[in-house]
Amino acid sequence: MTPPRQLVVEADGGSRGNPGPAGYGAVVIDPATGETLAEAAEYIGIATNNVAEYKGLIAGLKAARALVPDASADDALRVRVRMDSKLVVEQMSGRWKIKHPDMKPLAAEAGRVLPPSAVTYEWIPRERNKHADRLANEAMDAGRRGEQWDPSASTAALDIARPSVADALPPVSGPPGDATAGAARARAALASRPSAGAATAAPPTDTETAPVTGTAPTAGTAPERAAVPATAAPQVGWGAAPDLGAPATFVLLRHGETALTPEKRFSGSGGTDPELSAAGRRQAEAIARSLAARGTIQEIVSSPLRRCRETAGAVAARLGLEVRIDEGLRETDFGAWEGLTFAEVRERHGSDLDAWLASEEAAPTGGGESFAEVTRRVAAARDRLVARHAGRTVLLVTHVTPIKILVRLALGAPPESLFRMELSAASVSAVAYYADGNASLRLLNDTSHLR
């Protein structure tokens, strides 16, 4: 008996406005060789992201079916669909109900292309879905010109390193999305683990300080755990997964450089409030172009500090959006350390610095904020914004400390993890927040738009 043909379909869709001008892309891949076997893309007019994603799925499945004679037979073809849309993956896997009237006929159509037993679904991060994403953007670009996508002019496959995707595709050993459930279990394990002792680490780049060896805060004490507002425990497992809908996705943008950034000086909310330097303005324009090309940002919220407002303003001008200010996104107040280098603080306030490095409850000299205080402020801002922007993609223009705290809380990581993340000026990170309390880190410290 001939074994079934194995294929991978990667699909994506996008809308510049949601709803807005929309398009999809799909690619069929040989998992053994990494060879691109077929591509599909189309501009579909005004539609939502989710409609475009479903249409991309349907096109990908039809392209795979066209490659295999008798593909409708149960034993002729096996397709693994890989998408960065959790909504589509969960709904087509049968774990989330389909409530939206626009989605039901599209899901039904996708389900009829191949026998249900022939298709499995896997969520992947956006950075692993670049080929389909580029096809979708090519289709939307063509639509903007009043044209349809031309496969002969496509460059979507360029620079996609895929000598063989077999190693990158884990064997199907359970329902797609097990990694998310595993992340929730890991968070629970971290929350219940014994207190960690002091560890050696570099001071956080939140402060624009130079890398120096110091002592990280001690994790896991009762006062530190109480510092973060309690939330309901996220659901773990897939037995009765609710229809959570689209998450609130926060795209976390660190502001561009100021004059203090290359000098590695503490620059928080208690100092001079510097403006962007010439380099920082160039960085802001670069990220504005990148985000405009993606077309996924629906709201912009900024720290009140000037360097963030200027960075946010550059993006807003490109996207035609307003900038809202949230005080919870401001940087730590570093007290008397503002404007100093780490070495200068060590020389002038050595004992206070040692205390600050040893405990997140310790504040900088002169009445600054402790990391515990900043964590409470940032967590409160996160909760407000998640409630306000459920199901939407929001750009938060802020600083290193708030971004690191949002990442730390999303991962359930201990306080000392703040000392173990690098965040460059004008870098992009992303966290998705689901209705059941789960959070998913999608991206960290991406600076590809600056190259």
N, C-alpha and C positions, 0 to 999 in steps of 0.2 A: 504494500500500500504506500502510495506517495505521500510523504509528510506535507502538511500545509505550508504554503509560502508565508514567510515572515516579513512584514513590512512595518515601518514606523511612519506615522503621520504627525507632523508638527503644524499647528494651525494657530492663527491669531487674527484679531480684528481690532479696529480702532475707530474712534469718532472724535473729531476735533470740535468739541463743544458738548457732546453727550446730552441730548442729541445734537448732531452737527454733521458736516460732510464726513462720510464714513467709507471704509473699505476693509477688505480682508485679504489675507495671504495664507497659503497652505503649501507644504512641501512633502513629498513622499520620498523616503530614504530607505536604502538597503541597510539593515542594521549590521550586516557582516562586514561590509566594505566601506560604509559611510557615503556611498555614491548617491547623488541626487537623481531620482528616477523621474520625477514629475514636479512641476510647479503650477500653482493656480493663484490668481489674484483678480480682484474686481472692485471698481468703485461702485458703490450701491446707493449713492445719493444721501439724503438726510436720514440718519438712523442713530441708535444708541450703540455704545460699546458692546453690550451683550448681544444685540441682534447681529452686529458685525462678527463677533466671535463665533456665534452659532453658524452663520453662513460660511465662515472659514472652515469650520469643522465639516460641514456638509460637502463643501468643495473638495476637501482633502480626502474624505472617505470615498467620494465618487472617483477621484483620480486614482486611488489605490485599487478600487474595483476594476477600473478600466485596464489595469496592468495584468490582471489574472483571469484567464478564461475560466468560466464556471465559478466565479468568485462567490456567487450566491449559495453554492453548496457548503454544507456545514464544515467539511474537512478540507476545503480548498485554500483558505486564506486565514491568517491571523494578523490582526492589526493592533499595534499599540499606539494609541493617541496620546500625544504629549502637548499640553497647553499650559499657559500661565494664568488662565482664568479658573480660579477655584470654583466659581459658580457653575460653569459649564461642566467641569470634571465631576463635581459632586452630584449635580442633577442627572447627568448621563450615567453615572455609576449607580443611581437609584437611592442615594443616601439623603438627598435633599429633595423636597417636593418642589414641583414647578407650579408656581401660583400666577406668575405674570401672564396675561393673555397673549402677549407678543411672543413669549418663549415657547408656549405649549406646541403650536404647530411646527416650529422649527426643530424642537427636540424630537417630535414624532417623525418628522422627515429624516432627521439624522439616524434615528433608530431603524428606519426601513431600508437604508442603503445596503447594509450587510446584516447577516444573521447576528442577533445579540451575542451569541456565544463566540463570535469571531473577533470581537472588539473589546479591549480593555483600555482604561483611562488612567493617566498619570499626570499629576500637577508638577510643573517644573518652574523654577524661578525665571523671571523675564530675561535675564542675561543668557540663559540657555535656550532661548526661543528666538534668537536674533534673526535667523533666516526668514521665518514666517513674519516676524515683526517688520522687517525691511520690505518684504513683499507687500504687506498691508499699507505701509507708508508710500511705496511707489504707486500703488493704486490710488490712494488719496491725492497724491501729487498730480497724477494724471487727471483725476477728476477736477482738480482746481484749474487745470488748463483746458477743460472742456473735452478731454479725451478719455479713452479707456486704456487700461494697462496693456503694454506691448511686451510680450515675453522676449522678443528679440533684442529689446533695449534694456532688459533687466540686468542690474548688477548686484542683486540681493545675495547671490551665492558667493560673492567675492569676500575674501578675508574670513570666511567661515571655516575654521580649522576642524575638519571632521574626517581624518584619515580612516577611522573606524569608530562608529558609535557603539559597537557591541560592548566595549568595556564600560561605557558610560551609562548603560541601561541595566539596572539591577534586575535580577530575575523576579518574575511576578510570584510573590510568596504570600500575598494577602491583599486585602482591598487597597486600591490606590489611596494615598493620603496617610498611610501608617506612620510616615515620618512626622506628620503634624501631631498625631496622637503621642508618638514617642517624645516629641518636644514637650508636650504637656506633662508627661510622666517625669521627664528630666527636671522640669520646673518644680514639680512636687518634691522630687528627691532633694533638690538644692535647698528648698525651703525648710526641709526637716533634718538636714544634715547637721552634725555637731559644729560648734563654733570653730572657725579656722584661726590659727595663730597668726602673728605678724609675719608678713612676707616682704622680700626685697623687691622693689619696683621703681620705675621712673615716675616722677611727678606728672600729673595729667597735663596733656597739651591743651585742655580747656583754657588754661591761663596764659597760653602763648609763652610758656617757660621753656628753657632749654632742658634736654634730657639729663637727668641727674639721678644717681642711685639714692633711694631713701627707703623709708619704711611705710608700707601700705597700711590703710586702716584695718582694724580688726573686724572680721565679719561675724554676723550671727548673734550678737548680743541682743537681749530683749529690748533695750531702748532703741536700737537701730531698726529692728523689725517694726516697732510701733511707729517709727517715723514716717512710714509710707501708708497712705490711706488704704484700709482693707477693702478688698473686692471679693466677689463671690468666686469660689473655686471653679476653674474652667472644666467643662466636661471632657473626660478622657475616653477614647474608644469610639466605636462606630455603631453600636447596637441600636441606638435610637437618636441618631443625629438629627437635630432640628433643621428646618429650612431657615438658615441664618441670613440669607441674602448677601449682597455685596458688602465687603468690609469698609470701614473708614480707613483709608490709606493715607498715611502722613509721609510725604516726601520731605525729608529733613535736609535743609540746605544750610551749611555753615556760610556766614558772610564772607565776602572777599577780604583781601589783605588790607590792613592799615599800616601806617608807618611803624607801629609797634610790633607787628607780626614777625617780620624777619629778624628783629632784635630780641625775640623771645622774652618779651616783658609781660608781666601780669597786666591784663587789660579786661577789667570787669565792668560792673555797672556803677562803681563808686568813684571812677576816675574822670578823665577829661572828655569822654565820649568822642573818640576820634572819628574822622571821616575816612572813607575809602581812599587809599593811595591810587596813583595812576595804574599800578599793577592790579589793584583790587577792582578798579572800574573795568579794566579789560576782562578780568575774570567774571564779573557780573554780566557783561555783555555775552561772554561765551556760554555761560549757563542759560542765559535767556534764549539764545538761539537754539540750544539743545532742547530745552523744554518746549519751545514753540514747535519744533519739528516733531516731537512726540505727540503733542496735542492732547495730553491727558489731564492737565491741571485744571481744576474747576474753581478753586478758591485759593487765596493767598493770605496768610496770617504771619505777622512779623513781630519780633521783639521791638520794643520802643527805642532801642539804641540806634544811633545814627547810621552806623556801618551796616546794620541789618535793613533799616528802612531804605537806604540807598541801593543795596543789593536787590531787595524786593521790588523797588521802583523800576529797576531795569527790566526785570522779568514781567512785571505788570504792564509796562509800556508795550512789550512784544505781544502779550496775550490779550490785551484789552480788558484786564480785570482790575478791580479795586484792591487795595491793601488794607487789611484790618489789623489793628494793633492789639496784642495781648501781653499784659504786664508780666504774666507768668513765664514768658519765654526769655526774659532778660538774663544776662550773664550773672554769675556769682559776684557779690560785692566783696572785693579782696581787701577792703579796709586800707590800712597803712601800706600795704604791699603794692597798691596800684602804681603802675609805671616802672616798677623795679624788676630787675632780672632775678632769677632764682638765686644766683650767687650773692647778689646784693641783699636779698632777704635773709639768706643764711648768715651773712656777716652781721647784719643789724638786729635781726630778730630770731636768732638761732633756736632758742628754747621754744618759742611759739611755733616756729616752723616744724620742729620735731613733733610737737603735740598734734599739729594739723595733719602731718603725714601718718600719725599713729592712730587717729580716730576720726571718723566722719562727724563726730559731735563737736570737735574742736574748731573754733573760728579763727580766721586770720587776725593779726594784731590790729587793734584800733576799732573793733566793733564790726568787722566784716561778717559774712554769712558762712556757716558751716555747710559741709556737703549734705548733712541731714536736713538742714533748713531748706536748702535748694531743692532737695529731692521732694520734700512735701509740697513746695510751691509748684514744681514742674508736674508732679503727679496730679495735682488739683487742676492745672491747666489742661493736661492730657484728658482728664475725665470730662471737663467742660467741652472741649473741642470734639471728642469722640461722640458725645451726645448730640452736639449741634450739627455735625457733618457726617452722620451715619450714611454709609453707602457711597460716599464721595471721595474724590482724590484731592487732597489739600496740601499745598506747599507751605511748610513752616520754615521761615527764615529766622535762624536763631544762632546760637553760639555753641562752643564745644561742650561745655558742661551740661546744658540742657539736652543736647543730642545724645551724649554718652549716657545720661541718666535714663532717657527714654529707651535706649537700646538695652541697658542693664535691666530695667524693669520688664521689658518685653521678654528677655531671656530668662528671667528669674535668677540672674547672676548675683553674686555677693558684691558688697561695696568695693572691694579691692579691684574688681574688674574695671573700674574707672581708670585705673593706672595702666591698663593693658590694652587700650584701644588707641589707635592713631587716627586723627581726623584732620585732614589738610584744609587749608583755606579754600573756600568755594567748592568743597566736596559735597557729594549727595549720598544720603542714606535713605532707607525707607522701611517703615513698619506698618503692617496691616493689623487692624483691630476688629475682631469678630464679635457678634452679638452675644456669644456664650462666654465671653471673657478671655478667650484665647487671643494671643498676639503672635504675629509671624514676622520675623526679621527678613526682609526681602533683599536688602542691599546695604553695604557699609563702605563708606569712604571712597566712593567712585569719583575719579577725577578724569575720566576718559574725555570729557568735553573740553578739557584744558589742553589736550595734546593735539 
